[in-house]
C-alpha cells in the first residue's frame, strides 16, 4: 500500500511539473484617472507561447476608467514584426480577430455575427504585418463610465494550410498605443440643437509593446523531458518484461515462484502514470485513456500472444499518432481528437481482419 501511495504521489508530481506552463499571467491593464494614462503589467502579452497550427491563442489588455467622468479610449495597433520576421520568412497565414468589450475591431463574420477571425497573410505575403494596412489609426474602441472596465482581446490562430514551419523558432511584436479623453459635456442651445464641444484629449500617450512568442525554450525543454521519460519507460519495460508478464498473467502463481509481486505492481503503476502524464501533454486529460486502451484493444483483434500484442500495440500507437498529427496539420483539426479518430479507424480495420482470419481458420 505504501509503495502504491508513493507511485501515486510520483505521478501527481509529474502532472504538476508538466502543468506549470499552462498558467497565464494576469492581464495587462491600461488605467485612465481623468488626467494621466498609466500601464501596469509585463512587457509581454501572455497567451502566445508554444504556438502550433490550428490552435487558437489569445491575449488580453484590460482598459479601466478610474476618473470621475466618462472617458473615451482610443487604440492604435501596429505589427512591428511578424511572427517569423526574425528569419526574414514571412509567407505565413494567421486567422486574427481583435475585439474590445462587445465591439469587433477586426475579424467580424457577417454570417455568424461573431468575431470568428479573418485570414491574414499566406504564401508570398508579408505575413501578420499585412494587418497594418487593414486596421484604422486610433479608432474609438470603448466609452467607459467611472469605474468601468473593458477587455481588448487579441486572438491569433496559425493557419495549418498556409503556414511555414520556420515560425516555430521566432517571435513577433505587436504594439498597442492608447489615448484617452474625457467625454465632453453636451451643451443645449435655445434652438434645441445639440452641439458637442471639443474633447479634452490627453497629450500623454504611453506605448505598450507586447510580443506574441512562438517556439520558446520551454517547448524544447518539455520535448526533451518527454523523450527521456519515454526512453526510461521503454528500457524498464524491456528489462523487467518477464516479471511484468508473470504478474499480469497470474499474480498468484508469480508470488508462488518467488516474484516480488508488490514491487512489480508498483513498477507497473509508475510506468502507467508516466505514460499518462506524457500523453496528457498532447491528448489532454479526457482523451488520454483512449491512447492507452485503443492500441491494445486493436491488437487483440488479430494477435493471440502477449508479446505480439505488445509489439503490435506499439506500432499501432506510433502509426495512429503520425496519421492524427498529419490530419491535424493539413485540415486544422484538434490534434488529440484526430489521433483518437485514427485509433478508431485502426480498431475497425483490425476487427474486420480478425473476423476474416477466424473464418479462414475454421
N, C-alpha and C positions, 0 to 999 in steps of 0.2 A: 504493500500500500504506500509505503514511504517513497519507494522508487517511482511509482506511478505519479505520485504528487510532484516529485522533482521533475519528471518528464513534462507534466502539465505546466509547471511554472516556467520551464525552459521554453516551451512553445509560446507561452504568453509573453515572455521577454522578447523573443524574436519578433512577434507580432508588433510589439510596441516600438522596437527599433525600426522596422520597415514602415511604420505609420508616421514616423517623425516628420517626413517630408510632405505629409498630406495636410498640415495645418497652415492656414494662410494668416498673414499678419493683419492687424486692424486696418480698416480702410483709411486712406489718406483723407485729410479734411481741409477745406478752404473756408475760412470764417471771415465774415464782414461785420464789423461792430458799429457801422454808421460813419466811420472815419477812415479806418485802415483795413486793408485786406491782408490777412495772415494765413500762413500754411503750416500745418503740423503733419508729421508723418515721415516715412522714409523716402529716399530718393528713387526707390524702385517700386512700381506698382506691383503688388503681389498677384499671383494667379496665372503667370505666364511661363512658369518653368517646366522643363521636361515635356515640351510640346510634341505631339505626334499627329500625323494626318488623320482627319476625320473626327477629332475630338475637339469640343468647344472649350475655350479658356476665357475667363472674364476677370476684369479688374474694376475696382470701384473707387471713385473720389466723391466724398460727401460735401455738399455745399450747405452752409449754415449761416443764418442771419441772426446775430445777437444784438443788433441795433434796436432802436426804439421806433423806427419807421420801416415800412415795407421797402424792399430793395430789389433792383434788377440785377441779375447775374449774366454776364456775357462771357463767352468762351471761344477761344481760337485754338484749333488743333492743327499741328504741323508734324508730319512724319519726317524726322531728320534723317533716319537711316532705316531702310527696310531690314527685315529680319536676317536676310543673308547678304546685306550690303557690305559687310566686312570682308567678304570674299569676292566682291565685285560680280557676284552672280545673282541677278535679280529676277530671273524668269520663274517666279513662284506665285501661286494663286492662294488667296485667302478669302474666306467669307467673313465679312465685317459688319457689325452693327454698333451704333452709338446712340444711347438713349439718356434722357435726363428726366427723372420722375415719370410722368405718363407721356412725355413727348419723345418721338423718334427723330433723332437728328440725322441718322444715316442708316440705310438698310431696311426701309419700310416696304412691306409686301402688301400691295392693294388687295390681292386675292384673299389673304387670310386676315388682313387688318392688323398684323403684328410685325414686330421688328425681327424678321427671320434672317436678315442679313443680305448683303449684296456681294457678289464675287468681284474681287479686286485683283488685278494683276494676271498672271498666267505666263505662258511661254512668250518670249520676245517682248517682255514688258519691263517696266521699272518696278514691278512688284508692289509692295504696300505703299510705296511713295506716290502711286497714282491717286491716292486719296487726296493729296494736296490740291489737285485741280478739280476735285469734286465737292469739297467742303467749303462752306461760306466762311468769310472772315468776320470774327466776333459776332456770331448770331446771338440773340437773346435766348438763353436756354432755360431760365427759371425766374419767376417772380415770387419771392418768399416774404411772408409776413414775419414780424418779430418772433423769434423762437422756432421758426420752421426750418426744416432741412429737406434736401433733395439729393438723390444719388445719381451721379454721372457714371454710367456703366459702359465700358468698352468690351466688346465681345469679338474674339478672333478664332476662326476655325481654319487651320491649314487644309487646303483643298487637296484631297488624295489624288485626283485625276490630273492636277496641273501643278504638282509640287516637285521641285528638285530637292533631292535628299541633302544637298550641301547646306541647307538652312539649319540642320541639326547641330552644326558646330559653330554657329554665330549668334549674334543678338542684334536687335534693332532698338531704335529710340523714337518715342513719340512725345512731343512737347505739348503740354496743355497750358495755355495762358488764360488768365482770368481777369476780368474787370468787374467792378460793382458800382452801382449808383443808387441813390435814394429815389424811390418812386416820387415824381413831382406832384405837388398839390394841384388839384383841378379847380380852376377859377371859373365862377359863373358870372357872365356879363348880363346886363339888363335884357338884352335880346334873347336870353336863354341859350346863346351859342356857347358851347364848351370849348375853352382854349387851354391847351396843355403847355405848361411852361417848359423851359429848358431843363433837362435833368442835370443835377449836380454830379457829374461824372468824376469819380476819384482818379486822380492822375497817377497814383502809385499802383503800378502793375507788377505783380510777382510772377515770375516764370517758374513753373513746376515741370521738371524734367523727369519723366518716368520711362522705364525701359521694359519691353517685352522680351524676356530672356528665353533662349532655347538651347538645348544641348549642353547644359551646365555640368559641372563636375559631379554633382550629386547623382545624375543619371549613370555616369560612367562607374562611380563607386558602387552603386546598387547592382549594376550588371556584373561587376567583378565579384561582389559578395555572393550573388546568385550562382555564378559559375563555380566558385569554390565550394559552396554548400552542396550544390548538385553533385560535384565530384566526390565529396565526402560521403554523401548518401550512397552513391553508386559503389564506391570502394568497400564501405562497411557491409553493404548487402551482399556483394560478391564474396567477401572474406568469410562472412557468417552464414552463407547460403544454406548449408546442410543443417545447421542448428535451427535457423528460421523455418526451414521446410518441416523439420521434425515437430516444432512447436505448433505450427499452423495446421499440420495434418492430423496429429494425435498427441495432444499435450500430456495426457495421462501416460502413454507409452514412453514419451520422451523423458518424463520425470523418472520412470522406472529404469531407464537406461543410464541415468546419472546426469542428464542435461539440466542445467540450472534454468528452469522454466521462467522464474520471476525475473532473472537478469535479462533474458532474451525477449520477454514480453515488454520490459521497459525499453529495450533497444528498438523493438518494433514500434512502440508508441512514439519514441523520439524521432525515428525516421519518418513516420507518418506525419508528425507535427511539422517537421522541417519541410516536407514536401508540400503540405498545405500552405505554409507561410510563403514559400517560393511561388506557388501558383496564384495566391491571392494578389500578388503584385500585378499580374496581368489579367486574371479572370475576374477578380472581385470575390467578395465573401460568399455571394449567393451561388455563383457558378462553379466554384472550385470543386464541389462534390461531384459534379458531372465529369470533371477532368480526371478524377480518381476512379470513378465507378465504370465509366463507359469503355475505356480500353480493355480492362479485364473481362467485362461482360461480353464485349465484342469477340475477343479471342476465344472465349469458351464456346462460342457458336460452332467453331471448327476444330480447335485444338482439344486434346484429351489428356495431355500430361502437364504436370506442374511447370516444368522447365519450358515447354513450348508455349504455354500460356504467358509466362513471364516475358520471354523474349518477344513474342508476337505483340504483347501489350505495349512494350517499349517502342517497337517500330510503329504501331498504330498511333501512339501518342505523338511521336515526332512528326509523322506524315500529316495527321489532322491539324497539328499546330501550324505547320508550314502552309497548308491549304487555307486554314482560317485566317492567318495573318495576311496572306496574299489577297484573299477575297476582301478583307477589311481595307487593305491599301487601295485596291482597284476601284471598289464600289463605295468606299467611305462608310462602311458599316461598323458597328461596335466590334472590337477585336474579340472580346470574350464570347459574345453570342455567336460570332462567326465560327470560332473554334468548336463550340458546342454543336452547331449545325453540321459541321464536318464530321464530328464523332457520331452523331445520329445517322448520317448517311452511311458511315462505315458500318455501324451496327446493322442497318437494314441490308447492306450488301453481304455481310458475313452471315446473316440469318438465312438469306437465300442460298448462299453457298453451302451452309450447314444442312439445309433441307435436301439439296441436290446430292450432297455427299452421303447422307443417311439412306436415301433411296437407292443410291448406287451400291451400297454395302449389303442391301437385302437380297 
